[in-house]
Amino acid sequence: MTTCRTNCWSIEDNKIVYHHPNMNVFWGVPDDYSMPSESVLSLAEYILLTPHGVHVDVVPMSTIKDNGRVAIAYSGGIDSTAALELLPDSIPIYTKVAKQKGLHKVDNAILALNEVHGEAIVSNYDEFPLIFGKKERILRVWRFYCNLCALF
């Protein structure tokens, strides 16, 4: 069971950082971003760690901050554009990897994001599976950031 929660998380240099013993995983955040609740942090740890066989107990939410907006993982593709149309007051967010390699191209996604007045953030989440000996990306981690963004 993992119960790291707030002592494994920090906000520094406009990034929320998860301090895993083998790697710090970060996501860019706005200047006024504040630390999410223990419930949200436990959900984030669950999404980050359970694909790698680590058990995490999720803390139930007693209250939900609701500013009426949700975040959408936005790529400029048809599915995220459709979601944006269905949720008109949503926040489109594109997650750029910190170390682009291979065929990873972001130009079209950034152009589409600019058209809908979205936010691009940088993260190294795609490197996290490597410490567990995995080479494929875990796309659920991408959605993790959107859960956090919906809270500000």
Phi and psi in radians as a Rosetta constraint file:
Dihedral C 1 N 2 CA 2 C 2 CIRCULARHARMONIC -1.871 0.35
Dihedral N 2 CA 2 C 2 N 3 CIRCULARHARMONIC 2.264 0.35
Dihedral C 2 N 3 CA 3 C 3 CIRCULARHARMONIC -2.332 0.35
Dihedral N 3 CA 3 C 3 N 4 CIRCULARHARMONIC 0.841 0.35
Dihedral C 3 N 4 CA 4 C 4 CIRCULARHARMONIC -1.215 0.35
Dihedral N 4 CA 4 C 4 N 5 CIRCULARHARMONIC -0.986 0.35
Dihedral C 4 N 5 CA 5 C 5 CIRCULARHARMONIC 0.893 0.35
Dihedral N 5 CA 5 C 5 N 6 CIRCULARHARMONIC -2.278 0.35
Dihedral C 5 N 6 CA 6 C 6 CIRCULARHARMONIC -1.115 0.35
Dihedral N 6 CA 6 C 6 N 7 CIRCULARHARMONIC -0.463 0.35
Dihedral C 6 N 7 CA 7 C 7 CIRCULARHARMONIC -1.319 0.35
Dihedral N 7 CA 7 C 7 N 8 CIRCULARHARMONIC -0.161 0.35
Dihedral C 7 N 8 CA 8 C 8 CIRCULARHARMONIC -1.765 0.35
Dihedral N 8 CA 8 C 8 N 9 CIRCULARHARMONIC -0.007 0.35
Dihedral C 8 N 9 CA 9 C 9 CIRCULARHARMONIC -2.113 0.35
Dihedral N 9 CA 9 C 9 N 10 CIRCULARHARMONIC 2.533 0.35
Dihedral C 9 N 10 CA 10 C 10 CIRCULARHARMONIC -2.597 0.35
Dihedral N 10 CA 10 C 10 N 11 CIRCULARHARMONIC 2.839 0.35
Dihedral C 10 N 11 CA 11 C 11 CIRCULARHARMONIC -2.063 0.35
Dihedral N 11 CA 11 C 11 N 12 CIRCULARHARMONIC 2.110 0.35
Dihedral C 11 N 12 CA 12 C 12 CIRCULARHARMONIC -2.625 0.35
Dihedral N 12 CA 12 C 12 N 13 CIRCULARHARMONIC 2.418 0.35
Dihedral C 12 N 13 CA 13 C 13 CIRCULARHARMONIC 0.887 0.35
Dihedral N 13 CA 13 C 13 N 14 CIRCULARHARMONIC 0.810 0.35
Dihedral C 13 N 14 CA 14 C 14 CIRCULARHARMONIC 1.009 0.35
Dihedral N 14 CA 14 C 14 N 15 CIRCULARHARMONIC 0.648 0.35
Dihedral C 14 N 15 CA 15 C 15 CIRCULARHARMONIC -2.412 0.35
Dihedral N 15 CA 15 C 15 N 16 CIRCULARHARMONIC 2.476 0.35
Dihedral C 15 N 16 CA 16 C 16 CIRCULARHARMONIC -1.664 0.35
Dihedral N 16 CA 16 C 16 N 17 CIRCULARHARMONIC 2.275 0.35
Dihedral C 16 N 17 CA 17 C 17 CIRCULARHARMONIC -2.134 0.35
Dihedral N 17 CA 17 C 17 N 18 CIRCULARHARMONIC 2.270 0.35
Dihedral C 17 N 18 CA 18 C 18 CIRCULARHARMONIC -1.725 0.35
Dihedral N 18 CA 18 C 18 N 19 CIRCULARHARMONIC 2.100 0.35
Dihedral C 18 N 19 CA 19 C 19 CIRCULARHARMONIC -1.657 0.35
Dihedral N 19 CA 19 C 19 N 20 CIRCULARHARMONIC 1.566 0.35
Dihedral C 19 N 20 CA 20 C 20 CIRCULARHARMONIC -1.438 0.35
Dihedral N 20 CA 20 C 20 N 21 CIRCULARHARMONIC 2.619 0.35
Dihedral C 20 N 21 CA 21 C 21 CIRCULARHARMONIC -0.977 0.35
Dihedral N 21 CA 21 C 21 N 22 CIRCULARHARMONIC -0.473 0.35
Dihedral C 21 N 22 CA 22 C 22 CIRCULARHARMONIC -1.825 0.35
Dihedral N 22 CA 22 C 22 N 23 CIRCULARHARMONIC -0.105 0.35
Dihedral C 22 N 23 CA 23 C 23 CIRCULARHARMONIC -3.001 0.35
Dihedral N 23 CA 23 C 23 N 24 CIRCULARHARMONIC 2.518 0.35
Dihedral C 23 N 24 CA 24 C 24 CIRCULARHARMONIC -1.667 0.35
Dihedral N 24 CA 24 C 24 N 25 CIRCULARHARMONIC 2.159 0.35
Dihedral C 24 N 25 CA 25 C 25 CIRCULARHARMONIC -1.831 0.35
Dihedral N 25 CA 25 C 25 N 26 CIRCULARHARMONIC 2.284 0.35
Dihedral C 25 N 26 CA 26 C 26 CIRCULARHARMONIC -2.271 0.35
Dihedral N 26 CA 26 C 26 N 27 CIRCULARHARMONIC 2.739 0.35
Dihedral C 26 N 27 CA 27 C 27 CIRCULARHARMONIC -2.374 0.35
Dihedral N 27 CA 27 C 27 N 28 CIRCULARHARMONIC 2.363 0.35
Dihedral C 27 N 28 CA 28 C 28 CIRCULARHARMONIC -1.162 0.35
Dihedral N 28 CA 28 C 28 N 29 CIRCULARHARMONIC 2.490 0.35
Dihedral C 28 N 29 CA 29 C 29 CIRCULARHARMONIC -2.385 0.35
Dihedral N 29 CA 29 C 29 N 30 CIRCULARHARMONIC 2.776 0.35
Dihedral C 29 N 30 CA 30 C 30 CIRCULARHARMONIC -1.163 0.35
Dihedral N 30 CA 30 C 30 N 31 CIRCULARHARMONIC 2.850 0.35
Dihedral C 30 N 31 CA 31 C 31 CIRCULARHARMONIC -0.954 0.35
Dihedral N 31 CA 31 C 31 N 32 CIRCULARHARMONIC -0.706 0.35
Dihedral C 31 N 32 CA 32 C 32 CIRCULARHARMONIC -1.613 0.35
Dihedral N 32 CA 32 C 32 N 33 CIRCULARHARMONIC 0.260 0.35
Dihedral C 32 N 33 CA 33 C 33 CIRCULARHARMONIC -1.198 0.35
Dihedral N 33 CA 33 C 33 N 34 CIRCULARHARMONIC 2.403 0.35
Dihedral C 33 N 34 CA 34 C 34 CIRCULARHARMONIC -2.075 0.35
Dihedral N 34 CA 34 C 34 N 35 CIRCULARHARMONIC 2.792 0.35
Dihedral C 34 N 35 CA 35 C 35 CIRCULARHARMONIC -1.072 0.35
Dihedral N 35 CA 35 C 35 N 36 CIRCULARHARMONIC 2.238 0.35
Dihedral C 35 N 36 CA 36 C 36 CIRCULARHARMONIC -1.151 0.35
Dihedral N 36 CA 36 C 36 N 37 CIRCULARHARMONIC 2.955 0.35
Dihedral C 36 N 37 CA 37 C 37 CIRCULARHARMONIC -1.197 0.35
Dihedral N 37 CA 37 C 37 N 38 CIRCULARHARMONIC 2.883 0.35
Dihedral C 37 N 38 CA 38 C 38 CIRCULARHARMONIC -1.056 0.35
Dihedral N 38 CA 38 C 38 N 39 CIRCULARHARMONIC -0.580 0.35
Dihedral C 38 N 39 CA 39 C 39 CIRCULARHARMONIC -1.083 0.35
Dihedral N 39 CA 39 C 39 N 40 CIRCULARHARMONIC -0.801 0.35
Dihedral C 39 N 40 CA 40 C 40 CIRCULARHARMONIC -1.190 0.35
Dihedral N 40 CA 40 C 40 N 41 CIRCULARHARMONIC -0.713 0.35
Dihedral C 40 N 41 CA 41 C 41 CIRCULARHARMONIC -1.104 0.35
Dihedral N 41 CA 41 C 41 N 42 CIRCULARHARMONIC -0.666 0.35
Dihedral C 41 N 42 CA 42 C 42 CIRCULARHARMONIC -1.170 0.35
Dihedral N 42 CA 42 C 42 N 43 CIRCULARHARMONIC -0.646 0.35
Dihedral C 42 N 43 CA 43 C 43 CIRCULARHARMONIC -1.126 0.35
Dihedral N 43 CA 43 C 43 N 44 CIRCULARHARMONIC -0.732 0.35
Dihedral C 43 N 44 CA 44 C 44 CIRCULARHARMONIC -1.063 0.35
Dihedral N 44 CA 44 C 44 N 45 CIRCULARHARMONIC -0.775 0.35
Dihedral C 44 N 45 CA 45 C 45 CIRCULARHARMONIC -1.107 0.35
Dihedral N 45 CA 45 C 45 N 46 CIRCULARHARMONIC -0.674 0.35
Dihedral C 45 N 46 CA 46 C 46 CIRCULARHARMONIC -1.049 0.35
Dihedral N 46 CA 46 C 46 N 47 CIRCULARHARMONIC -0.826 0.35
Dihedral C 46 N 47 CA 47 C 47 CIRCULARHARMONIC -1.167 0.35
Dihedral N 47 CA 47 C 47 N 48 CIRCULARHARMONIC -0.640 0.35
Dihedral C 47 N 48 CA 48 C 48 CIRCULARHARMONIC -1.256 0.35
Dihedral N 48 CA 48 C 48 N 49 CIRCULARHARMONIC -0.735 0.35
Dihedral C 48 N 49 CA 49 C 49 CIRCULARHARMONIC -1.743 0.35
Dihedral N 49 CA 49 C 49 N 50 CIRCULARHARMONIC -0.578 0.35
Dihedral C 49 N 50 CA 50 C 50 CIRCULARHARMONIC -1.107 0.35
Dihedral N 50 CA 50 C 50 N 51 CIRCULARHARMONIC -0.542 0.35
Dihedral C 50 N 51 CA 51 C 51 CIRCULARHARMONIC -1.100 0.35
Dihedral N 51 CA 51 C 51 N 52 CIRCULARHARMONIC -0.244 0.35
Dihedral C 51 N 52 CA 52 C 52 CIRCULARHARMONIC -1.873 0.35
Dihedral N 52 CA 52 C 52 N 53 CIRCULARHARMONIC 0.299 0.35
Dihedral C 52 N 53 CA 53 C 53 CIRCULARHARMONIC 1.438 0.35
Dihedral N 53 CA 53 C 53 N 54 CIRCULARHARMONIC 0.200 0.35
Dihedral C 53 N 54 CA 54 C 54 CIRCULARHARMONIC -1.656 0.35
Dihedral N 54 CA 54 C 54 N 55 CIRCULARHARMONIC 2.237 0.35
Dihedral C 54 N 55 CA 55 C 55 CIRCULARHARMONIC -1.420 0.35
Dihedral N 55 CA 55 C 55 N 56 CIRCULARHARMONIC 2.308 0.35
Dihedral C 55 N 56 CA 56 C 56 CIRCULARHARMONIC -2.310 0.35
Dihedral N 56 CA 56 C 56 N 57 CIRCULARHARMONIC 2.238 0.35
Dihedral C 56 N 57 CA 57 C 57 CIRCULARHARMONIC -1.516 0.35
Dihedral N 57 CA 57 C 57 N 58 CIRCULARHARMONIC 2.206 0.35
Dihedral C 57 N 58 CA 58 C 58 CIRCULARHARMONIC -1.548 0.35
Dihedral N 58 CA 58 C 58 N 59 CIRCULARHARMONIC 2.275 0.35
Dihedral C 58 N 59 CA 59 C 59 CIRCULARHARMONIC -1.392 0.35
Dihedral N 59 CA 59 C 59 N 60 CIRCULARHARMONIC 2.177 0.35
Dihedral C 59 N 60 CA 60 C 60 CIRCULARHARMONIC -1.086 0.35
Dihedral N 60 CA 60 C 60 N 61 CIRCULARHARMONIC 2.543 0.35
Dihedral C 60 N 61 CA 61 C 61 CIRCULARHARMONIC -1.451 0.35
Dihedral N 61 CA 61 C 61 N 62 CIRCULARHARMONIC 2.248 0.35
Dihedral C 61 N 62 CA 62 C 62 CIRCULARHARMONIC -1.585 0.35
Dihedral N 62 CA 62 C 62 N 63 CIRCULARHARMONIC -0.544 0.35
Dihedral C 62 N 63 CA 63 C 63 CIRCULARHARMONIC -2.444 0.35
Dihedral N 63 CA 63 C 63 N 64 CIRCULARHARMONIC 2.662 0.35
Dihedral C 63 N 64 CA 64 C 64 CIRCULARHARMONIC -2.114 0.35
Dihedral N 64 CA 64 C 64 N 65 CIRCULARHARMONIC 2.194 0.35
Dihedral C 64 N 65 CA 65 C 65 CIRCULARHARMONIC -1.236 0.35
Dihedral N 65 CA 65 C 65 N 66 CIRCULARHARMONIC 2.208 0.35
Dihedral C 65 N 66 CA 66 C 66 CIRCULARHARMONIC -2.283 0.35
Dihedral N 66 CA 66 C 66 N 67 CIRCULARHARMONIC 1.822 0.35
Dihedral C 66 N 67 CA 67 C 67 CIRCULARHARMONIC -1.707 0.35
Dihedral N 67 CA 67 C 67 N 68 CIRCULARHARMONIC 0.191 0.35
Dihedral C 67 N 68 CA 68 C 68 CIRCULARHARMONIC 1.431 0.35
Dihedral N 68 CA 68 C 68 N 69 CIRCULARHARMONIC 0.016 0.35
Dihedral C 68 N 69 CA 69 C 69 CIRCULARHARMONIC -2.091 0.35
Dihedral N 69 CA 69 C 69 N 70 CIRCULARHARMONIC 2.588 0.35
Dihedral C 69 N 70 CA 70 C 70 CIRCULARHARMONIC -2.160 0.35
Dihedral N 70 CA 70 C 70 N 71 CIRCULARHARMONIC 2.746 0.35
Dihedral C 70 N 71 CA 71 C 71 CIRCULARHARMONIC -1.722 0.35
Dihedral N 71 CA 71 C 71 N 72 CIRCULARHARMONIC 2.568 0.35
Dihedral C 71 N 72 CA 72 C 72 CIRCULARHARMONIC -2.146 0.35
Dihedral N 72 CA 72 C 72 N 73 CIRCULARHARMONIC 2.247 0.35
Dihedral C 72 N 73 CA 73 C 73 CIRCULARHARMONIC -1.228 0.35
Dihedral N 73 CA 73 C 73 N 74 CIRCULARHARMONIC 1.820 0.35
Dihedral C 73 N 74 CA 74 C 74 CIRCULARHARMONIC -1.856 0.35
Dihedral N 74 CA 74 C 74 N 75 CIRCULARHARMONIC 2.218 0.35
Dihedral C 74 N 75 CA 75 C 75 CIRCULARHARMONIC -2.044 0.35
Dihedral N 75 CA 75 C 75 N 76 CIRCULARHARMONIC -0.190 0.35
Dihedral C 75 N 76 CA 76 C 76 CIRCULARHARMONIC 1.603 0.35
Dihedral N 76 CA 76 C 76 N 77 CIRCULARHARMONIC -0.084 0.35
Dihedral C 76 N 77 CA 77 C 77 CIRCULARHARMONIC -1.348 0.35
Dihedral N 77 CA 77 C 77 N 78 CIRCULARHARMONIC 3.045 0.35
Dihedral C 77 N 78 CA 78 C 78 CIRCULARHARMONIC -1.140 0.35
Dihedral N 78 CA 78 C 78 N 79 CIRCULARHARMONIC -0.637 0.35
Dihedral C 78 N 79 CA 79 C 79 CIRCULARHARMONIC -1.233 0.35
Dihedral N 79 CA 79 C 79 N 80 CIRCULARHARMONIC -0.766 0.35
Dihedral C 79 N 80 CA 80 C 80 CIRCULARHARMONIC -1.273 0.35
Dihedral N 80 CA 80 C 80 N 81 CIRCULARHARMONIC -0.525 0.35
Dihedral C 80 N 81 CA 81 C 81 CIRCULARHARMONIC -1.196 0.35
Dihedral N 81 CA 81 C 81 N 82 CIRCULARHARMONIC -0.690 0.35
Dihedral C 81 N 82 CA 82 C 82 CIRCULARHARMONIC -1.116 0.35
Dihedral N 82 CA 82 C 82 N 83 CIRCULARHARMONIC -0.740 0.35
Dihedral C 82 N 83 CA 83 C 83 CIRCULARHARMONIC -1.077 0.35
Dihedral N 83 CA 83 C 83 N 84 CIRCULARHARMONIC -0.672 0.35
Dihedral C 83 N 84 CA 84 C 84 CIRCULARHARMONIC -1.120 0.35
Dihedral N 84 CA 84 C 84 N 85 CIRCULARHARMONIC -0.648 0.35
Dihedral C 84 N 85 CA 85 C 85 CIRCULARHARMONIC -1.213 0.35
Dihedral N 85 CA 85 C 85 N 86 CIRCULARHARMONIC -0.628 0.35
Dihedral C 85 N 86 CA 86 C 86 CIRCULARHARMONIC -1.307 0.35
Dihedral N 86 CA 86 C 86 N 87 CIRCULARHARMONIC -0.457 0.35
Dihedral C 86 N 87 CA 87 C 87 CIRCULARHARMONIC -2.129 0.35
Dihedral N 87 CA 87 C 87 N 88 CIRCULARHARMONIC 1.352 0.35
Dihedral C 87 N 88 CA 88 C 88 CIRCULARHARMONIC -1.110 0.35
Dihedral N 88 CA 88 C 88 N 89 CIRCULARHARMONIC -0.405 0.35
Dihedral C 88 N 89 CA 89 C 89 CIRCULARHARMONIC -1.777 0.35
Dihedral N 89 CA 89 C 89 N 90 CIRCULARHARMONIC 0.465 0.35
Dihedral C 89 N 90 CA 90 C 90 CIRCULARHARMONIC -1.483 0.35
Dihedral N 90 CA 90 C 90 N 91 CIRCULARHARMONIC 2.973 0.35
Dihedral C 90 N 91 CA 91 C 91 CIRCULARHARMONIC -1.921 0.35
Dihedral N 91 CA 91 C 91 N 92 CIRCULARHARMONIC 1.878 0.35
Dihedral C 91 N 92 CA 92 C 92 CIRCULARHARMONIC -1.339 0.35
Dihedral N 92 CA 92 C 92 N 93 CIRCULARHARMONIC 2.242 0.35
Dihedral C 92 N 93 CA 93 C 93 CIRCULARHARMONIC -2.273 0.35
Dihedral N 93 CA 93 C 93 N 94 CIRCULARHARMONIC 2.298 0.35
Dihedral C 93 N 94 CA 94 C 94 CIRCULARHARMONIC -1.987 0.35
Dihedral N 94 CA 94 C 94 N 95 CIRCULARHARMONIC 2.260 0.35
Dihedral C 94 N 95 CA 95 C 95 CIRCULARHARMONIC -1.749 0.35
Dihedral N 95 CA 95 C 95 N 96 CIRCULARHARMONIC 2.006 0.35
Dihedral C 95 N 96 CA 96 C 96 CIRCULARHARMONIC -1.616 0.35
Dihedral N 96 CA 96 C 96 N 97 CIRCULARHARMONIC 2.429 0.35
Dihedral C 96 N 97 CA 97 C 97 CIRCULARHARMONIC -1.323 0.35
Dihedral N 97 CA 97 C 97 N 98 CIRCULARHARMONIC 2.545 0.35
Dihedral C 97 N 98 CA 98 C 98 CIRCULARHARMONIC -1.167 0.35
Dihedral N 98 CA 98 C 98 N 99 CIRCULARHARMONIC -0.670 0.35
Dihedral C 98 N 99 CA 99 C 99 CIRCULARHARMONIC -2.042 0.35
Dihedral N 99 CA 99 C 99 N 100 CIRCULARHARMONIC 1.626 0.35
Dihedral C 99 N 100 CA 100 C 100 CIRCULARHARMONIC -1.274 0.35
Dihedral N 100 CA 100 C 100 N 101 CIRCULARHARMONIC 2.386 0.35
Dihedral C 100 N 101 CA 101 C 101 CIRCULARHARMONIC -2.572 0.35
Dihedral N 101 CA 101 C 101 N 102 CIRCULARHARMONIC 2.808 0.35
Dihedral C 101 N 102 CA 102 C 102 CIRCULARHARMONIC 1.106 0.35
Dihedral N 102 CA 102 C 102 N 103 CIRCULARHARMONIC -2.319 0.35
Dihedral C 102 N 103 CA 103 C 103 CIRCULARHARMONIC -1.596 0.35
Dihedral N 103 CA 103 C 103 N 104 CIRCULARHARMONIC 0.167 0.35
Dihedral C 103 N 104 CA 104 C 104 CIRCULARHARMONIC -1.195 0.35
Dihedral N 104 CA 104 C 104 N 105 CIRCULARHARMONIC 1.883 0.35
Dihedral C 104 N 105 CA 105 C 105 CIRCULARHARMONIC -2.108 0.35
Dihedral N 105 CA 105 C 105 N 106 CIRCULARHARMONIC 2.352 0.35
Dihedral C 105 N 106 CA 106 C 106 CIRCULARHARMONIC -1.997 0.35
Dihedral N 106 CA 106 C 106 N 107 CIRCULARHARMONIC -0.078 0.35
Dihedral C 106 N 107 CA 107 C 107 CIRCULARHARMONIC -0.940 0.35
Dihedral N 107 CA 107 C 107 N 108 CIRCULARHARMONIC -0.883 0.35
Dihedral C 107 N 108 CA 108 C 108 CIRCULARHARMONIC -1.151 0.35
Dihedral N 108 CA 108 C 108 N 109 CIRCULARHARMONIC -0.687 0.35
Dihedral C 108 N 109 CA 109 C 109 CIRCULARHARMONIC -1.125 0.35
Dihedral N 109 CA 109 C 109 N 110 CIRCULARHARMONIC -0.696 0.35
Dihedral C 109 N 110 CA 110 C 110 CIRCULARHARMONIC -1.195 0.35
Dihedral N 110 CA 110 C 110 N 111 CIRCULARHARMONIC -0.681 0.35
Dihedral C 110 N 111 CA 111 C 111 CIRCULARHARMONIC -1.060 0.35
Dihedral N 111 CA 111 C 111 N 112 CIRCULARHARMONIC -0.797 0.35
Dihedral C 111 N 112 CA 112 C 112 CIRCULARHARMONIC -1.135 0.35
Dihedral N 112 CA 112 C 112 N 113 CIRCULARHARMONIC -0.692 0.35
Dihedral C 112 N 113 CA 113 C 113 CIRCULARHARMONIC -1.098 0.35
Dihedral N 113 CA 113 C 113 N 114 CIRCULARHARMONIC -0.728 0.35
Dihedral C 113 N 114 CA 114 C 114 CIRCULARHARMONIC -1.099 0.35
Dihedral N 114 CA 114 C 114 N 115 CIRCULARHARMONIC -0.631 0.35
Dihedral C 114 N 115 CA 115 C 115 CIRCULARHARMONIC -1.116 0.35
Dihedral N 115 CA 115 C 115 N 116 CIRCULARHARMONIC -0.510 0.35
Dihedral C 115 N 116 CA 116 C 116 CIRCULARHARMONIC -1.826 0.35
Dihedral N 116 CA 116 C 116 N 117 CIRCULARHARMONIC 0.203 0.35
Dihedral C 116 N 117 CA 117 C 117 CIRCULARHARMONIC 1.001 0.35
Dihedral N 117 CA 117 C 117 N 118 CIRCULARHARMONIC 0.821 0.35
Dihedral C 117 N 118 CA 118 C 118 CIRCULARHARMONIC -1.595 0.35
Dihedral N 118 CA 118 C 118 N 119 CIRCULARHARMONIC -3.065 0.35
Dihedral C 118 N 119 CA 119 C 119 CIRCULARHARMONIC -2.079 0.35
Dihedral N 119 CA 119 C 119 N 120 CIRCULARHARMONIC 2.351 0.35
Dihedral C 119 N 120 CA 120 C 120 CIRCULARHARMONIC -1.840 0.35
Dihedral N 120 CA 120 C 120 N 121 CIRCULARHARMONIC 2.286 0.35
Dihedral C 120 N 121 CA 121 C 121 CIRCULARHARMONIC -2.128 0.35
Dihedral N 121 CA 121 C 121 N 122 CIRCULARHARMONIC 2.798 0.35
Dihedral C 121 N 122 CA 122 C 122 CIRCULARHARMONIC -1.967 0.35
Dihedral N 122 CA 122 C 122 N 123 CIRCULARHARMONIC 2.432 0.35
Dihedral C 122 N 123 CA 123 C 123 CIRCULARHARMONIC -2.569 0.35
Dihedral N 123 CA 123 C 123 N 124 CIRCULARHARMONIC 2.712 0.35
Dihedral C 123 N 124 CA 124 C 124 CIRCULARHARMONIC -1.885 0.35
Dihedral N 124 CA 124 C 124 N 125 CIRCULARHARMONIC 0.349 0.35
Dihedral C 124 N 125 CA 125 C 125 CIRCULARHARMONIC -0.965 0.35
Dihedral N 125 CA 125 C 125 N 126 CIRCULARHARMONIC -0.511 0.35
Dihedral C 125 N 126 CA 126 C 126 CIRCULARHARMONIC -1.211 0.35
Dihedral N 126 CA 126 C 126 N 127 CIRCULARHARMONIC -0.266 0.35
Dihedral C 126 N 127 CA 127 C 127 CIRCULARHARMONIC -1.530 0.35
Dihedral N 127 CA 127 C 127 N 128 CIRCULARHARMONIC -0.281 0.35
Dihedral C 127 N 128 CA 128 C 128 CIRCULARHARMONIC -1.013 0.35
Dihedral N 128 CA 128 C 128 N 129 CIRCULARHARMONIC -0.778 0.35
Dihedral C 128 N 129 CA 129 C 129 CIRCULARHARMONIC -1.039 0.35
Dihedral N 129 CA 129 C 129 N 130 CIRCULARHARMONIC -0.391 0.35
Dihedral C 129 N 130 CA 130 C 130 CIRCULARHARMONIC -1.101 0.35
Dihedral N 130 CA 130 C 130 N 131 CIRCULARHARMONIC -0.565 0.35
Dihedral C 130 N 131 CA 131 C 131 CIRCULARHARMONIC -1.250 0.35
Dihedral N 131 CA 131 C 131 N 132 CIRCULARHARMONIC -0.223 0.35
Dihedral C 131 N 132 CA 132 C 132 CIRCULARHARMONIC -1.789 0.35
Dihedral N 132 CA 132 C 132 N 133 CIRCULARHARMONIC 0.162 0.35
Dihedral C 132 N 133 CA 133 C 133 CIRCULARHARMONIC 1.379 0.35
Dihedral N 133 CA 133 C 133 N 134 CIRCULARHARMONIC 0.316 0.35
Dihedral C 133 N 134 CA 134 C 134 CIRCULARHARMONIC -1.874 0.35
Dihedral N 134 CA 134 C 134 N 135 CIRCULARHARMONIC 2.511 0.35
Dihedral C 134 N 135 CA 135 C 135 CIRCULARHARMONIC -1.800 0.35
Dihedral N 135 CA 135 C 135 N 136 CIRCULARHARMONIC -0.406 0.35
Dihedral C 135 N 136 CA 136 C 136 CIRCULARHARMONIC -1.371 0.35
Dihedral N 136 CA 136 C 136 N 137 CIRCULARHARMONIC 2.718 0.35
Dihedral C 136 N 137 CA 137 C 137 CIRCULARHARMONIC -1.446 0.35
Dihedral N 137 CA 137 C 137 N 138 CIRCULARHARMONIC 2.556 0.35
Dihedral C 137 N 138 CA 138 C 138 CIRCULARHARMONIC -1.760 0.35
Dihedral N 138 CA 138 C 138 N 139 CIRCULARHARMONIC 1.801 0.35
Dihedral C 138 N 139 CA 139 C 139 CIRCULARHARMONIC -1.221 0.35
Dihedral N 139 CA 139 C 139 N 140 CIRCULARHARMONIC -0.378 0.35
Dihedral C 139 N 140 CA 140 C 140 CIRCULARHARMONIC -1.080 0.35
Dihedral N 140 CA 140 C 140 N 141 CIRCULARHARMONIC -0.485 0.35
Dihedral C 140 N 141 CA 141 C 141 CIRCULARHARMONIC -1.127 0.35
Dihedral N 141 CA 141 C 141 N 142 CIRCULARHARMONIC -0.561 0.35
Dihedral C 141 N 142 CA 142 C 142 CIRCULARHARMONIC -1.041 0.35
Dihedral N 142 CA 142 C 142 N 143 CIRCULARHARMONIC -0.737 0.35
Dihedral C 142 N 143 CA 143 C 143 CIRCULARHARMONIC -1.190 0.35
Dihedral N 143 CA 143 C 143 N 144 CIRCULARHARMONIC -0.449 0.35
Dihedral C 143 N 144 CA 144 C 144 CIRCULARHARMONIC -0.973 0.35
Dihedral N 144 CA 144 C 144 N 145 CIRCULARHARMONIC -0.801 0.35
Dihedral C 144 N 145 CA 145 C 145 CIRCULARHARMONIC -1.072 0.35
Dihedral N 145 CA 145 C 145 N 146 CIRCULARHARMONIC -0.683 0.35
Dihedral C 145 N 146 CA 146 C 146 CIRCULARHARMONIC -1.110 0.35
Dihedral N 146 CA 146 C 146 N 147 CIRCULARHARMONIC -0.612 0.35
Dihedral C 146 N 147 CA 147 C 147 CIRCULARHARMONIC -1.080 0.35
Dihedral N 147 CA 147 C 147 N 148 CIRCULARHARMONIC -0.691 0.35
Dihedral C 147 N 148 CA 148 C 148 CIRCULARHARMONIC -1.227 0.35
Dihedral N 148 CA 148 C 148 N 149 CIRCULARHARMONIC -0.719 0.35
Dihedral C 148 N 149 CA 149 C 149 CIRCULARHARMONIC -1.107 0.35
Dihedral N 149 CA 149 C 149 N 150 CIRCULARHARMONIC -0.555 0.35
Dihedral C 149 N 150 CA 150 C 150 CIRCULARHARMONIC -1.156 0.35
Dihedral N 150 CA 150 C 150 N 151 CIRCULARHARMONIC -0.208 0.35
Dihedral C 150 N 151 CA 151 C 151 CIRCULARHARMONIC -1.626 0.35
Dihedral N 151 CA 151 C 151 N 152 CIRCULARHARMONIC -0.120 0.35
